[in-house]
C-alpha cells in the first residue's frame, strides 16, 4: 500500500474529526467527515472557511485567543479546549478541540481535532497526533506511519517507517514479531505491555524506546497510536514512530550538566537555594537544610516564607522582590533571629524565579564587633529616618554608654543639644559625605559620616567617631606656643633687629661687624620662627577647614630657580616643564619647593653641581622631580629624612626642619614626597601633587 493511499484511507475513515489549517490565512485546507459533522457542516463547506470564525460561531470560544494561538511559532505546540456547542434544535453538546502545530517539509500547518465528550463505546477513536504524523510522513520527514491488523497480524509500514528502521523500501517482513525484533531487548517488554494495555483499555499507546536498525545503528523512537475498528470485527491499531535521537542526546547532555551543577552546588560552603515565581522552594543544597535543622526533601516544595521564618516585611524580602522585579543581582545582610545567626544573601534572578547564595557571616560579624569594641572609637548605623540601628565601640564608655544603648532612638533627639551633629546627619542623609570635629561631655571626637546609597536613594548612613581629646589638648598647647612665638619671640626679634641696625650705623670696625651679625641672626631667627608658625598652623588646622586652591607650580619653580641661579652662578640649574602647571595647594608651596631646591645645594659641594627640575602631568596628578649629581643619600636614610631632627645628607648640617616642613605641607595638600637615587648618582626628590582639576589623597 502506498503512503498516499494509506494516508487518504486513514484520514477519510477516522471517526474522530480531523482538520488541517493554514496558519498564514487561518483557513481550513482539509476537513474530514467526522470533523464537519460535529460542527454541523459539509466538508466542502468548511474547506477555505475561516477557522476562527467557524469555531467562534459554533460556541463560546474566544476568537482572539484562537487567533493568537494560531500565530504560535514553535513546532509540536499543542493547545486543548473544552466548551459547549448549541445545536439548531436548542440542545447542548460538550466538545473537546485540540490544536497541534506541525512542521511539514519546511512549512507549518495546524492540525485540529474535535470530538464530542462522552462519545465512548463503539465509536472508534484515533489520536490526533497520529494524523499529524501521517501528514509529516508524506513530506519525507523522520516520522514513519504504520498500521497493524490484529486479526491477520499484518503490519503495514510506509517507506518513511522503513527508512527510520534502516530498511530498504519494500523489505519489511510485515509482521508484529518482525517489528518486535527491531526493538532493543531491554525495551521490548515495556513496548508489548504498553500495547496490550492500550488494547485492553481502548486507550492511547505511547512510549519511547530504542530502535535496533538493520545497519547496526541504535536510535531512539517515540511511538504513539490508537485502536479502532473493533466494532466490525476488524480491530486495528494505527500509529506513528518519530526519530527522537537528537532530543534524547540533548536530554542526556542536560542531565549530565544538571548533575555537574548539583555536585558543584552541593560542594559550596554557602547555602544555595532557588524558588519560583510563586515563592515555592524548587531546589536547595545540604548546607541550607543543615542550617535550618531539617532535610532537603522536607524543604523542597515549601513556601520560602515558611522555610525562612521572620523574612516577611524584612530587608531580605525586599531584596528578593527587587531581584524579581528589576531582574538584577541584589544583596543584603540579614539576621535570622529564630536561629541566631547573620547571613549575607545574594539573589540572582532567572526566567522563572530567583537563585540565592546565602553565606553565614556570624563569625565575621563577631570578629568585626570585637575589633570595634576594642578600639577607642564609636561606630554607628543610622537609617534614612535618622534612627540609630547600631552603636558600638570602646569610645562609648567615655560617654558612659553601653554598646547598643541608643539603638532605636532618633539621633535628632539624642543630640538635640548638638546642632552641628544633627546638621551633619541631615547633610549625609541627603547624599553628602561629611567630616567634622565636635565636643560632647568634655570629649572631642573627629567624625566621618558616609551615606549608603542603593538605587539612587540613601538607605542609611555609617558613622565613625574617634576620640581626639588628647590631640585636641595638644593642639591647644601648640596654638599657645604659636601665640608665644608670634607675640613674644617675633616681637622680641623685631626690637633686637631695630637696635642692632642703629648700632651698625653708628659703630665701625669690629663692633660694627658684631652689630651687623646681630641683625643677620635676627633675620634668620625670624624666618625660622615663621616657618615653625606655619607648621604649627598646618598641624592644628582640622582637615575640613584646610584651604587649598589652584596655584601655578611652574611659576613658583621658575622664580625659585632664578633666585638660586643669581645666588649661585657656579651651579647649573635646568628646568624642563610647561609654562602653566596648576596644582591644589596654597602660597606656602613656594617655600616647599624652595626647601627642596635649597636642600640639593646646602648638602653638596657646589663645584660642578647640576640641579635639574622636571614636571610631568599624568591623570589627576602632577609629579615634580628635583635631581642633583651630588653625593646622594644612603638607602637606610631615605625613609627618615623627612622626620624632625633628621638631616638628609652625610654632611649632617642643620636641624632637618626644612624637610619636615616639606612633608607636613605636602601631606596637607593631599600629595606625597619621597627621595630616590638620581640617574647621575645623586639624590632625586619626587613630589606628587593633585592637579587643580583632579583628585587628591583622601
CORNOR-V304064 format. One record per run of one state. SS is the DSSP state (A for helix, B for strand, O for the rest). FROM is the first residue (numbers start at 1). TO is the last residue. If there is no record, write none. Layout:
ss:SS from:FROM to:TO
ss:SS from:FROM to:TO
This chain:
ss:O from:1 to:2
ss:A from:3 to:13
ss:O from:14 to:16
ss:B from:17 to:22
ss:O from:23 to:26
ss:B from:27 to:31
ss:O from:32 to:32
ss:A from:33 to:39
ss:O from:40 to:42
ss:A from:43 to:46
ss:O from:47 to:49
ss:B from:50 to:50
ss:A from:51 to:58
ss:B from:59 to:59
ss:O from:60 to:62
ss:A from:63 to:70
ss:O from:71 to:77
ss:B from:78 to:86
ss:O from:87 to:91
ss:B from:92 to:104
ss:O from:105 to:106
ss:B from:107 to:116
ss:O from:117 to:127
ss:A from:128 to:138
ss:O from:139 to:142
ss:B from:143 to:149
ss:O from:150 to:153
ss:B from:154 to:157
ss:O from:158 to:158
ss:A from:159 to:164
ss:O from:165 to:174
ss:B from:175 to:175
ss:A from:176 to:180
ss:O from:181 to:182
ss:B from:183 to:183
ss:O from:184 to:184
ss:A from:185 to:200
ss:O from:201 to:204
ss:B from:205 to:212
ss:O from:213 to:217
ss:B from:218 to:228
ss:O from:229 to:229
ss:A from:230 to:232
ss:O from:233 to:235
ss:B from:236 to:243
ss:O from:244 to:244
ss:A from:245 to:267
ss:O from:268 to:270
ss:B from:271 to:276
ss:O from:277 to:279
ss:B from:280 to:284
ss:O from:285 to:285
ss:A from:286 to:291
ss:O from:292 to:295
ss:A from:296 to:299
ss:O from:300 to:302
ss:B from:303 to:303
ss:A from:304 to:307
ss:O from:308 to:314
ss:A from:315 to:326
ss:O from:327 to:329
ss:B from:330 to:336
ss:O from:337 to:340
ss:B from:341 to:350
ss:O from:351 to:352
ss:B from:353 to:360
ss:O from:361 to:361
ss:A from:362 to:374
ss:O from:375 to:376
ss:B from:377 to:383
ss:O from:384 to:386
ss:B from:387 to:392
ss:O from:393 to:393
ss:A from:394 to:399
ss:O from:400 to:409
ss:B from:410 to:410
ss:A from:411 to:414
ss:O from:415 to:418
ss:A from:419 to:429
ss:O from:430 to:433
ss:B from:434 to:440
ss:O from:441 to:442
ss:B from:443 to:454
ss:O from:455 to:456
ss:B from:457 to:467
ss:O from:468 to:468
ss:A from:469 to:506
ss:O from:507 to:508
ss:A from:509 to:540
ss:O from:541 to:542
ss:A from:543 to:545
ss:O from:546 to:548
ss:B from:549 to:552
ss:A from:553 to:567
ss:O from:568 to:571
ss:B from:572 to:576
ss:O from:577 to:581
ss:B from:582 to:585
ss:O from:586 to:588
ss:A from:589 to:602
ss:O from:603 to:609
ss:B from:610 to:618
ss:O from:619 to:620
ss:B from:621 to:628
ss:O from:629 to:634
ss:A from:635 to:638
ss:O from:639 to:656
ss:A from:657 to:669
ss:O from:670 to:671
ss:B from:672 to:677
ss:O from:678 to:682
ss:B from:683 to:691
ss:O from:692 to:698
